[in-house]
């Protein structure tokens, strides 16, 4: 099957750099650990979470923050636990680009926040509701319908992973493509972009490439470009944006 048909979108493959700084896994995981609070805060801002960076650091130090909703606090803690779990997988060389890792991370990312966390849409108790993605003035993007047992989602996931592994040799390009694959296909009821970014960073760190965090200051730019991606199914602009977010040291 053609790569672009399998993942559901296309991109200019000549613009995705294959010259990225690589390091030891020990180095990239150490950096991720050092910047854990930044990664968690950046991710929470993308979700519209009101926690400030000092509040995130306080919460990760095990101290509760007054005046915040329990749901917002739990989202931050879920992001932190997911980050630590990803870090442990990569350090132990146990990270894999497969469904088991994807759903395992989602189970932590979206715990108590969405329907059937840790399962593809249709594999849990809910088998008829199909969520969509709000695109503001452009309407809504609707993914494949939710069906009992998730036959279509499982087929798309398997075909997408097979073609990414067969046709995208460089882990940097593969990582970015997987993030957008997960975001577009909406395998879960919610938490798709968060979980897919964790998978992206797992691919990167497992190859000795630093993880990517989308800075809180770029949240509007990120959202605008994601809307255009959903509308066009052309990932070139989003991939260039993600490259701009890289630390190339």
N, C-alpha and C positions, 0 to 999 in steps of 0.2 A: 504493500500500500504506500502511496505517496505520503511523505512526512507531513506536509501542510494539511492534507485531507485528514490524516490521523489525529492531529492535535486540534484542528478546527480553526486555524489561523495561519497567516504567513508572515514573513519578515525578510528583510534584505540581509542575506547571510554574509554579504561582503562587508557589512558595517559592524558586525559583531567581532570585536578584537579577539585574536587568539594569542596575543602576547600579554599575558597578565603575570604580575609578580607571583612566584610560588615560593613556599617556605616549607618547613617541616610541619607535620600535624601538631607537634608539641607547641610550636610557635603560634600558629593560628588559633589553637584552642586556648592558649594562655591569654592572647589578646582578647578573644571573645569573653573569657572569664573576667578580665580586667574591666571590660566595657559593658558588663552585664546590665548595670542599672541604666546606662544610656540606651542600649538596645531595647530594654523593656519599656522605658519611657517613650522612645520614638514610636514603638509599635502601639502603645496605648493612645498616643495623640492621634495616630491615623484612625483609631476607632472612635474618636471624639470623647475620650475619657478625660475628665477635668483634673486628674491628679497632676500636680506640678512635679518637676524633676526632684526637688528636695523632698517632697512627700513620697515619691517612689523610693528614693534612697532610704528614707526612714522606715518605710514599710518592709523593704528588703532586709533591713537590719533587725526585723522582728518586733518593731514598735508600731502599734496601731496609730492611725491618723484620725483625729476627731473631725466631725462635720462633713464627712464624705459618705455617700451611699454605700451600703454593703455590696451591692452589685458592681460598683466601680472598683471597690477594693478587691473583690474576688477576681475581676478581670485582670488586674495588675498581677495578683498572686499567680493566676493561671499562666500568664505570660512568663513569669519568672520560673515557675516549675517546668514549663515546657522548654525554656532555654537551658535549664540545668540538665534536663533529660536528654536533649539534643547533644549537649556538650559531652555527657557521659557516653552516649552512643558513638560519637566520632572518636573520642579518646580511646575507646575500647575497640575501634575498627569494626563496629557492629552496625553502623549506619548503612542502610540499603535503600535504593530507589525502588520501592515496591509498595503494594497496598498495605501490608502489615505495618510498616513504619509510618505511612501516611495516616492511617486510622488511629494508630497508637498516639501520635502527636496530637491529632485532633481531639482525642479523648481528654487530653490535658488542657489544650488551648480553650476549648469551648465547654468545659465542664459546668453544668448548672446554668448555661447561658442559651442553649439552643435545643432543638428537638434531637433526640437520638444521637447524642455526641459519641464519637468513636465508631460510627457506622455510616456507610453511604446512604443517601436518601432512598428509602424503601426497604432497607435491610433491618430496620428497627420496628417500633410499634406503629409509626406513621407511614402510610404507603400511598397516600392520595394527594397530599398538599405539595404543590410545586411553587417554591419561592421565586422571586425575581429580583433584579438589581435595579435600583432607582437611578435614572440618568438625568434627573432634573428636567429641564425644559425639553429634553430629547425623548422623554417617555421612560420606558422600562425595557430592560433586556431579560428575556425569558429563556432559561436553559432547557435541556431535555426534561421531559416530564418525569415526575416521581412515579415509579412502578414498583409493586411488591417484588422484593428480591433484587431490585436494581439491575435487571439484565442489561439494559442499554448502557447504563453508567459503567458497569463492569466491563462491557465490551469496549467502550470508548477508552477507558483507562488502560486496559491491557494492550490495545492497539497503539495508543499514544506512547506508552512506555517502551513497547517493542521498537517503534520507529525512532524514538529519541535515542535509544541505546544503539540501534543499528546505523543510524544516519548522522547523528551529531556526536562527533568524536571528542571535541574539546569540552571538558567539564564546565567551563565558564558559560559557553553558549547553551549547553544542556540545562544548566541550573536556571538561567533566566527564562528559557523556554518552558521549563516545568512550572515555574511560578505562574506564568501567564496561562498555561494549560489548566492548572487547578482553578485559577480565578475565573476563567471563561466557562469551564464546564460545570462548575458549581456542584461538586460531588457531595457536599454536605448541605444541610439546611442553613447554616451560617458558619462563620469562621473560616471561609475558604481562602481568602487572601492571606490571613495570618498563618494558617497551617501550611499553605503553599510556600510562603516565604521561609518558614522553618525548613522545609524540604530543600528549597533553593540553597540555603546556607549549609545544610548538611552535605549537599553535593560539593559545594565550594570547599568547605573545610576539609572534607575527606580527600580532596585533591591538593591540599596545601595552599588554597587560595583564601584570603581573608573574607569573612562573612560581610554581607552588605546590610547596612541599616539605612532606612530612608529617613533622613533628618526631619525632626518635627517642623522645622522652618520651611520644608518643602511640601507640606501636606496638601496645600491647595493645588500646587503644580502636579503632584501625584494624582489627585482626584480628577483634575481636568484631563490629564493624559489617559487615565484609565477609562474615562467616559468615551474618549475618542477611540480607544482600543475596542471597547464593547461594540461601538457603532460600526467600525470598519473591519474588525478582525485582522487588522494589520498591526503587528507588534513592534515594528521598527522603531517608532518614536518612544515607546515604553522601554525598549531595550537600551536605547541611547541614554534615556533618563537614568536607568539603573547603573549604567557605566559611569555616568557623572557622579553617582553616589558612592563610587568605589574609593577606597583609600589605596592609592597606588604606591605607597612607600614600600 
